[in-house]
Amino acid sequence: MSRAQEAPATWRELLGREHLGAAVVPAGGVLAGAINIYLAAGLLPTAVAELGGASFYAWNMTVYLVAMVIATMLTARSLSAWGTVGSYLAGFATFTAGSLACAVSPAMAVLLVSRGVQGLGAGLLSGLGFAVVRSAMPARLWTRGTALMSAMYGVGNFAGPALGGLFAQFGAWRPAFAAMAVIGAGCGLVVPRALRGRGDASRDGGAGRVRVPVGSSMLVTAVAGAVSVAAVVAGTLAKTAVLAVALLAAVGFVVHERRSEHRVLPAETYRPGSPLKWVYLTIGVLTFGVAVESFLPLFAQRLAGLPPLVAGFFAAAVSFGWSATQIGSSSVGGRRAVRRLRVVGPLLLAAGLLVQGLVQRTDPPGWLVLVWVPVLFAAGAGIGLAYPHLSVAVLTGTPDPAEGGRAAAAIATVTSLSVAFGTAVAGILVNLGGASMLDSARYVLFGFAALCATGALTAHRAARRERDDGLSPRGRPQAA
């Protein structure tokens, strides 16, 4: 293997004149979708005061996440039908239309439908981000490009609640959605110039041959819907029952995918001995851990008495660690170093959550509260260490160029599903604590630590399969 293949290129090259448009537009699309996952959480109390419909409150994120998952599965079809420019125009147009509809919604039911439209646009933009990195950039930039896409999720998890809370502070929930519409429209206007002639489906040999995997899409939608419902229904027993339905649908999805000609995941995923399935599982475990952020502000407010804004910034330490660490992680090259990062990442995430659980107290002293920040940052750093290298392993994990776009878009599908699943599981663990918020916090943090630690096993399994297959950690054949 040549040095150019082994070591990723510099950030200066990625953000230079030649590749700037192909980097900034996809990053903007992923960021817009990520911000809107949590933006409405800060706006909804103000919106409910004006529109009513408090019974629909909990369905805000459910509708948005399910729509996102559905749209990510249509990415390959969109690229084959409309190409890169057309797909991005469709994504930003849908996102802008949904945002405008949110801004003028006369009732809560209309707002929820509008959030669904927003989610469709955001999901398409998220799926396109990873697919276009693969098709529009040279292979040496893939690690940097996927690190940039991944960092946008972390930035969005930080910016969404902050912006929502800021607009809500002034009772301006409608202008918040209008501002997102302006951002979406502005990004759409630069698409033709920034992406002209880049990453068309024909470059991957897939033009006109990608069909919508109807059966698989319906099963994934059932999984996403059940998981999202589990996050909002009351009672541990009800949540567990709905999650059991989601798991059955997930098993049905795998069985159907293995037998079908039209899939959400590339065929290589189901080949005996393929490392790709283990790579996807590791990505899922890492992003599953991100869901704990939804409950960290609750623990900080109820246990430490922090005001909502301060508690939100404490929770954002996970996303900040995720985003910041990728800058250094994406510079790492070499087979052994990359494999180590992919295994260490889930372990560091699990260790951070474990320590955070151990230091939880009711009415903790100030110095102990300050300790939470570096601990949560370290947990997020575990995601940042591994995620970009796992993403590149997906981009290069299939030998069929026609399936490359599908493999890349599936990163966004797995990420969205895992966040939704993690949110539902966290809700069940919170309920187990009953009236004790301290017990709830420990159940969530210790439970997530145990589950996230399994990512080290899946990452190790992927590395073993790569060695057996004669592949490098980035998926390319090893030099003799």
Secondary structure as a PSIPRED ss2 file (coil, helix, strand):
# PSIPRED VFORMAT (PSIPRED V4.0)

   1 M C   1.000  0.000  0.000
   2 S C   1.000  0.000  0.000
   3 R H   0.000  1.000  0.000
   4 A H   0.000  1.000  0.000
   5 Q H   0.000  1.000  0.000
   6 E H   0.000  1.000  0.000
   7 A C   1.000  0.000  0.000
   8 P C   1.000  0.000  0.000
   9 A C   1.000  0.000  0.000
  10 T C   1.000  0.000  0.000
  11 W H   0.000  1.000  0.000
  12 R H   0.000  1.000  0.000
  13 E H   0.000  1.000  0.000
  14 L H   0.000  1.000  0.000
  15 L C   1.000  0.000  0.000
  16 G C   1.000  0.000  0.000
  17 R C   1.000  0.000  0.000
  18 E C   1.000  0.000  0.000
  19 H C   1.000  0.000  0.000
  20 L H   0.000  1.000  0.000
  21 G H   0.000  1.000  0.000
  22 A H   0.000  1.000  0.000
  23 A H   0.000  1.000  0.000
  24 V H   0.000  1.000  0.000
  25 V H   0.000  1.000  0.000
  26 P H   0.000  1.000  0.000
  27 A H   0.000  1.000  0.000
  28 G H   0.000  1.000  0.000
  29 G H   0.000  1.000  0.000
  30 V H   0.000  1.000  0.000
  31 L H   0.000  1.000  0.000
  32 A H   0.000  1.000  0.000
  33 G H   0.000  1.000  0.000
  34 A H   0.000  1.000  0.000
  35 I H   0.000  1.000  0.000
  36 N H   0.000  1.000  0.000
  37 I H   0.000  1.000  0.000
  38 Y H   0.000  1.000  0.000
  39 L H   0.000  1.000  0.000
  40 A H   0.000  1.000  0.000
  41 A H   0.000  1.000  0.000
  42 G H   0.000  1.000  0.000
  43 L H   0.000  1.000  0.000
  44 L H   0.000  1.000  0.000
  45 P H   0.000  1.000  0.000
  46 T H   0.000  1.000  0.000
  47 A H   0.000  1.000  0.000
  48 V H   0.000  1.000  0.000
  49 A H   0.000  1.000  0.000
  50 E H   0.000  1.000  0.000
  51 L H   0.000  1.000  0.000
  52 G C   1.000  0.000  0.000
  53 G C   1.000  0.000  0.000
  54 A H   0.000  1.000  0.000
  55 S H   0.000  1.000  0.000
  56 F H   0.000  1.000  0.000
  57 Y C   1.000  0.000  0.000
  58 A C   1.000  0.000  0.000
  59 W H   0.000  1.000  0.000
  60 N H   0.000  1.000  0.000
  61 M H   0.000  1.000  0.000
  62 T H   0.000  1.000  0.000
  63 V H   0.000  1.000  0.000
  64 Y H   0.000  1.000  0.000
  65 L H   0.000  1.000  0.000
  66 V H   0.000  1.000  0.000
  67 A H   0.000  1.000  0.000
  68 M H   0.000  1.000  0.000
  69 V H   0.000  1.000  0.000
  70 I H   0.000  1.000  0.000
  71 A H   0.000  1.000  0.000
  72 T H   0.000  1.000  0.000
  73 M C   1.000  0.000  0.000
  74 L C   1.000  0.000  0.000
  75 T H   0.000  1.000  0.000
  76 A H   0.000  1.000  0.000
  77 R H   0.000  1.000  0.000
  78 S H   0.000  1.000  0.000
  79 L H   0.000  1.000  0.000
  80 S H   0.000  1.000  0.000
  81 A H   0.000  1.000  0.000
  82 W H   0.000  1.000  0.000
  83 G H   0.000  1.000  0.000
  84 T H   0.000  1.000  0.000
  85 V H   0.000  1.000  0.000
  86 G H   0.000  1.000  0.000
  87 S H   0.000  1.000  0.000
  88 Y H   0.000  1.000  0.000
  89 L H   0.000  1.000  0.000
  90 A H   0.000  1.000  0.000
  91 G H   0.000  1.000  0.000
  92 F H   0.000  1.000  0.000
  93 A H   0.000  1.000  0.000
  94 T H   0.000  1.000  0.000
  95 F H   0.000  1.000  0.000
  96 T H   0.000  1.000  0.000
  97 A H   0.000  1.000  0.000
  98 G H   0.000  1.000  0.000
  99 S H   0.000  1.000  0.000
 100 L H   0.000  1.000  0.000
 101 A H   0.000  1.000  0.000
 102 C H   0.000  1.000  0.000
 103 A H   0.000  1.000  0.000
 104 V C   1.000  0.000  0.000
 105 S C   1.000  0.000  0.000
 106 P C   1.000  0.000  0.000
 107 A C   1.000  0.000  0.000
 108 M H   0.000  1.000  0.000
 109 A H   0.000  1.000  0.000
 110 V H   0.000  1.000  0.000
 111 L H   0.000  1.000  0.000
 112 L H   0.000  1.000  0.000
 113 V H   0.000  1.000  0.000
 114 S H   0.000  1.000  0.000
 115 R H   0.000  1.000  0.000
 116 G H   0.000  1.000  0.000
 117 V H   0.000  1.000  0.000
 118 Q H   0.000  1.000  0.000
 119 G H   0.000  1.000  0.000
 120 L H   0.000  1.000  0.000
 121 G H   0.000  1.000  0.000
 122 A H   0.000  1.000  0.000
 123 G H   0.000  1.000  0.000
 124 L H   0.000  1.000  0.000
 125 L H   0.000  1.000  0.000
 126 S H   0.000  1.000  0.000
 127 G H   0.000  1.000  0.000
 128 L H   0.000  1.000  0.000
 129 G H   0.000  1.000  0.000
 130 F H   0.000  1.000  0.000
 131 A H   0.000  1.000  0.000
 132 V H   0.000  1.000  0.000
 133 V H   0.000  1.000  0.000
 134 R H   0.000  1.000  0.000
 135 S H   0.000  1.000  0.000
 136 A H   0.000  1.000  0.000
 137 M C   1.000  0.000  0.000
 138 P C   1.000  0.000  0.000
 139 A H   0.000  1.000  0.000
 140 R H   0.000  1.000  0.000
 141 L H   0.000  1.000  0.000
 142 W H   0.000  1.000  0.000
 143 T H   0.000  1.000  0.000
 144 R H   0.000  1.000  0.000
 145 G H   0.000  1.000  0.000
 146 T H   0.000  1.000  0.000
 147 A H   0.000  1.000  0.000
 148 L H   0.000  1.000  0.000
 149 M H   0.000  1.000  0.000
 150 S H   0.000  1.000  0.000
 151 A H   0.000  1.000  0.000
 152 M H   0.000  1.000  0.000
 153 Y H   0.000  1.000  0.000
 154 G H   0.000  1.000  0.000
 155 V H   0.000  1.000  0.000
 156 G H   0.000  1.000  0.000
 157 N H   0.000  1.000  0.000
 158 F H   0.000  1.000  0.000
 159 A H   0.000  1.000  0.000
 160 G H   0.000  1.000  0.000
 161 P H   0.000  1.000  0.000
 162 A H   0.000  1.000  0.000
 163 L H   0.000  1.000  0.000
 164 G H   0.000  1.000  0.000
 165 G H   0.000  1.000  0.000
 166 L H   0.000  1.000  0.000
 167 F H   0.000  1.000  0.000
 168 A H   0.000  1.000  0.000
 169 Q H   0.000  1.000  0.000
 170 F C   1.000  0.000  0.000
 171 G C   1.000  0.000  0.000
 172 A C   1.000  0.000  0.000
 173 W H   0.000  1.000  0.000
 174 R H   0.000  1.000  0.000
 175 P H   0.000  1.000  0.000
 176 A H   0.000  1.000  0.000
 177 F H   0.000  1.000  0.000
 178 A H   0.000  1.000  0.000
 179 A H   0.000  1.000  0.000
 180 M H   0.000  1.000  0.000
 181 A H   0.000  1.000  0.000
 182 V H   0.000  1.000  0.000
 183 I H   0.000  1.000  0.000
 184 G H   0.000  1.000  0.000
 185 A H   0.000  1.000  0.000
 186 G H   0.000  1.000  0.000
 187 C H   0.000  1.000  0.000
 188 G H   0.000  1.000  0.000
 189 L H   0.000  1.000  0.000
 190 V H   0.000  1.000  0.000
 191 V H   0.000  1.000  0.000
 192 P H   0.000  1.000  0.000
 193 R H   0.000  1.000  0.000
 194 A H   0.000  1.000  0.000
 195 L H   0.000  1.000  0.000
 196 R C   1.000  0.000  0.000
 197 G C   1.000  0.000  0.000
 198 R C   1.000  0.000  0.000
 199 G C   1.000  0.000  0.000
 200 D C   1.000  0.000  0.000
 201 A H   0.000  1.000  0.000
 202 S H   0.000  1.000  0.000
 203 R H   0.000  1.000  0.000
 204 D H   0.000  1.000  0.000
 205 G C   1.000  0.000  0.000
 206 G C   1.000  0.000  0.000
 207 A C   1.000  0.000  0.000
 208 G C   1.000  0.000  0.000
 209 R C   1.000  0.000  0.000
 210 V C   1.000  0.000  0.000
 211 R C   1.000  0.000  0.000
 212 V C   1.000  0.000  0.000
 213 P C   1.000  0.000  0.000
 214 V H   0.000  1.000  0.000
 215 G H   0.000  1.000  0.000
 216 S H   0.000  1.000  0.000
 217 S H   0.000  1.000  0.000
 218 M H   0.000  1.000  0.000
 219 L H   0.000  1.000  0.000
 220 V H   0.000  1.000  0.000
 221 T H   0.000  1.000  0.000
 222 A H   0.000  1.000  0.000
 223 V H   0.000  1.000  0.000
 224 A H   0.000  1.000  0.000
 225 G H   0.000  1.000  0.000
 226 A H   0.000  1.000  0.000
 227 V H   0.000  1.000  0.000
 228 S H   0.000  1.000  0.000
 229 V H   0.000  1.000  0.000
 230 A H   0.000  1.000  0.000
 231 A H   0.000  1.000  0.000
 232 V H   0.000  1.000  0.000
 233 V C   1.000  0.000  0.000
 234 A C   1.000  0.000  0.000
 235 G C   1.000  0.000  0.000
 236 T H   0.000  1.000  0.000
 237 L H   0.000  1.000  0.000
 238 A H   0.000  1.000  0.000
 239 K H   0.000  1.000  0.000
 240 T H   0.000  1.000  0.000
 241 A H   0.000  1.000  0.000
 242 V H   0.000  1.000  0.000
 243 L H   0.000  1.000  0.000
 244 A H   0.000  1.000  0.000
 245 V H   0.000  1.000  0.000
 246 A H   0.000  1.000  0.000
 247 L H   0.000  1.000  0.000
 248 L H   0.000  1.000  0.000
 249 A H   0.000  1.000  0.000
 250 A H   0.000  1.000  0.000
 251 V H   0.000  1.000  0.000
 252 G H   0.000  1.000  0.000
 253 F H   0.000  1.000  0.000
 254 V H   0.000  1.000  0.000
 255 V H   0.000  1.000  0.000
 256 H H   0.000  1.000  0.000
 257 E H   0.000  1.000  0.000
 258 R H   0.000  1.000  0.000
 259 R H   0.000  1.000  0.000
 260 S C   1.000  0.000  0.000
 261 E C   1.000  0.000  0.000
 262 H C   1.000  0.000  0.000
 263 R C   1.000  0.000  0.000
 264 V C   1.000  0.000  0.000
 265 L C   1.000  0.000  0.000
 266 P C   1.000  0.000  0.000
 267 A H   0.000  1.000  0.000
 268 E H   0.000  1.000  0.000
 269 T H   0.000  1.000  0.000
 270 Y H   0.000  1.000  0.000
 271 R C   1.000  0.000  0.000
 272 P C   1.000  0.000  0.000
 273 G C   1.000  0.000  0.000
 274 S C   1.000  0.000  0.000
 275 P C   1.000  0.000  0.000
 276 L H   0.000  1.000  0.000
 277 K H   0.000  1.000  0.000
 278 W H   0.000  1.000  0.000
 279 V H   0.000  1.000  0.000
 280 Y H   0.000  1.000  0.000
 281 L H   0.000  1.000  0.000
 282 T H   0.000  1.000  0.000
 283 I H   0.000  1.000  0.000
 284 G H   0.000  1.000  0.000
 285 V H   0.000  1.000  0.000
 286 L H   0.000  1.000  0.000
 287 T H   0.000  1.000  0.000
 288 F H   0.000  1.000  0.000
 289 G H   0.000  1.000  0.000
 290 V H   0.000  1.000  0.000
 291 A H   0.000  1.000  0.000
 292 V H   0.000  1.000  0.000
 293 E H   0.000  1.000  0.000
 294 S H   0.000  1.000  0.000
 295 F C   1.000  0.000  0.000
 296 L H   0.000  1.000  0.000
 297 P H   0.000  1.000  0.000
 298 L H   0.000  1.000  0.000
 299 F H   0.000  1.000  0.000
 300 A H   0.000  1.000  0.000
 301 Q H   0.000  1.000  0.000
 302 R H   0.000  1.000  0.000
 303 L H   0.000  1.000  0.000
 304 A H   0.000  1.000  0.000
 305 G C   1.000  0.000  0.000
 306 L C   1.000  0.000  0.000
 307 P C   1.000  0.000  0.000
 308 P H   0.000  1.000  0.000
 309 L H   0.000  1.000  0.000
 310 V H   0.000  1.000  0.000
 311 A H   0.000  1.000  0.000
 312 G H   0.000  1.000  0.000
 313 F H   0.000  1.000  0.000
 314 F H   0.000  1.000  0.000
 315 A H   0.000  1.000  0.000
 316 A C   1.000  0.000  0.000
 317 A H   0.000  1.000  0.000
 318 V H   0.000  1.000  0.000
 319 S H   0.000  1.000  0.000
 320 F H   0.000  1.000  0.000
 321 G H   0.000  1.000  0.000
 322 W H   0.000  1.000  0.000
 323 S H   0.000  1.000  0.000
 324 A H   0.000  1.000  0.000
 325 T H   0.000  1.000  0.000
 326 Q H   0.000  1.000  0.000
 327 I H   0.000  1.000  0.000
 328 G H   0.000  1.000  0.000
 329 S H   0.000  1.000  0.000
 330 S C   1.000  0.000  0.000
 331 S C   1.000  0.000  0.000
 332 V C   1.000  0.000  0.000
 333 G C   1.000  0.000  0.000
 334 G C   1.000  0.000  0.000
 335 R H   0.000  1.000  0.000
 336 R H   0.000  1.000  0.000
 337 A H   0.000  1.000  0.000
 338 V H   0.000  1.000  0.000
 339 R H   0.000  1.000  0.000
 340 R H   0.000  1.000  0.000
 341 L H   0.000  1.000  0.000
 342 R H   0.000  1.000  0.000
 343 V H   0.000  1.000  0.000
 344 V H   0.000  1.000  0.000
 345 G H   0.000  1.000  0.000
 346 P H   0.000  1.000  0.000
 347 L H   0.000  1.000  0.000
 348 L H   0.000  1.000  0.000
 349 L H   0.000  1.000  0.000
 350 A H   0.000  1.000  0.000
 351 A H   0.000  1.000  0.000
 352 G H   0.000  1.000  0.000
 353 L H   0.000  1.000  0.000
 354 L H   0.000  1.000  0.000
 355 V H   0.000  1.000  0.000
 356 Q H   0.000  1.000  0.000
 357 G H   0.000  1.000  0.000
 358 L H   0.000  1.000  0.000
 359 V C   1.000  0.000  0.000
 360 Q C   1.000  0.000  0.000
 361 R C   1.000  0.000  0.000
 362 T C   1.000  0.000  0.000
 363 D C   1.000  0.000  0.000
 364 P C   1.000  0.000  0.000
 365 P C   1.000  0.000  0.000
 366 G H   0.000  1.000  0.000
 367 W H   0.000  1.000  0.000
 368 L H   0.000  1.000  0.000
 369 V H   0.000  1.000  0.000
 370 L H   0.000  1.000  0.000
 371 V H   0.000  1.000  0.000
 372 W H   0.000  1.000  0.000
 373 V H   0.000  1.000  0.000
 374 P H   0.000  1.000  0.000
 375 V H   0.000  1.000  0.000
 376 L H   0.000  1.000  0.000
 377 F H   0.000  1.000  0.000
 378 A H   0.000  1.000  0.000
 379 A H   0.000  1.000  0.000
 380 G H   0.000  1.000  0.000
 381 A H   0.000  1.000  0.000
 382 G H   0.000  1.000  0.000
 383 I H   0.000  1.000  0.000
 384 G H   0.000  1.000  0.000
 385 L H   0.000  1.000  0.000
 386 A H   0.000  1.000  0.000
 387 Y H   0.000  1.000  0.000
 388 P H   0.000  1.000  0.000
 389 H H   0.000  1.000  0.000
 390 L H   0.000  1.000  0.000
 391 S H   0.000  1.000  0.000
 392 V H   0.000  1.000  0.000
 393 A H   0.000  1.000  0.000
 394 V H   0.000  1.000  0.000
 395 L H   0.000  1.000  0.000
 396 T C   1.000  0.000  0.000
 397 G C   1.000  0.000  0.000
 398 T C   1.000  0.000  0.000
 399 P C   1.000  0.000  0.000
 400 D C   1.000  0.000  0.000
 401 P H   0.000  1.000  0.000
 402 A H   0.000  1.000  0.000
 403 E H   0.000  1.000  0.000
 404 G H   0.000  1.000  0.000
 405 G H   0.000  1.000  0.000
 406 R H   0.000  1.000  0.000
 407 A H   0.000  1.000  0.000
 408 A H   0.000  1.000  0.000
 409 A H   0.000  1.000  0.000
 410 A H   0.000  1.000  0.000
 411 I H   0.000  1.000  0.000
 412 A H   0.000  1.000  0.000
 413 T H   0.000  1.000  0.000
 414 V H   0.000  1.000  0.000
 415 T H   0.000  1.000  0.000
 416 S H   0.000  1.000  0.000
 417 L H   0.000  1.000  0.000
 418 S H   0.000  1.000  0.000
 419 V H   0.000  1.000  0.000
 420 A H   0.000  1.000  0.000
 421 F H   0.000  1.000  0.000
 422 G H   0.000  1.000  0.000
 423 T H   0.000  1.000  0.000
 424 A H   0.000  1.000  0.000
 425 V H   0.000  1.000  0.000
 426 A H   0.000  1.000  0.000
 427 G H   0.000  1.000  0.000
 428 I H   0.000  1.000  0.000
 429 L H   0.000  1.000  0.000
 430 V H   0.000  1.000  0.000
 431 N H   0.000  1.000  0.000
 432 L H   0.000  1.000  0.000
 433 G C   1.000  0.000  0.000
 434 G C   1.000  0.000  0.000
 435 A C   1.000  0.000  0.000
 436 S C   1.000  0.000  0.000
 437 M H   0.000  1.000  0.000
 438 L H   0.000  1.000  0.000
 439 D H   0.000  1.000  0.000
 440 S H   0.000  1.000  0.000
 441 A H   0.000  1.000  0.000
 442 R H   0.000  1.000  0.000
 443 Y H   0.000  1.000  0.000
 444 V H   0.000  1.000  0.000
 445 L H   0.000  1.000  0.000
 446 F H   0.000  1.000  0.000
 447 G H   0.000  1.000  0.000
 448 F H   0.000  1.000  0.000
 449 A H   0.000  1.000  0.000
 450 A H   0.000  1.000  0.000
 451 L H   0.000  1.000  0.000
 452 C H   0.000  1.000  0.000
 453 A H   0.000  1.000  0.000
 454 T H   0.000  1.000  0.000
 455 G H   0.000  1.000  0.000
 456 A H   0.000  1.000  0.000
 457 L H   0.000  1.000  0.000
 458 T H   0.000  1.000  0.000
 459 A H   0.000  1.000  0.000
 460 H H   0.000  1.000  0.000
 461 R H   0.000  1.000  0.000
 462 A H   0.000  1.000  0.000
 463 A H   0.000  1.000  0.000
 464 R H   0.000  1.000  0.000
 465 R H   0.000  1.000  0.000
 466 E H   0.000  1.000  0.000
 467 R H   0.000  1.000  0.000
 468 D H   0.000  1.000  0.000
 469 D H   0.000  1.000  0.000
 470 G C   1.000  0.000  0.000
 471 L E   0.000  0.000  1.000
 472 S C   1.000  0.000  0.000
 473 P C   1.000  0.000  0.000
 474 R C   1.000  0.000  0.000
 475 G C   1.000  0.000  0.000
 476 R C   1.000  0.000  0.000
 477 P E   0.000  0.000  1.000
 478 Q C   1.000  0.000  0.000
 479 A C   1.000  0.000  0.000
 480 A C   1.000  0.000  0.000
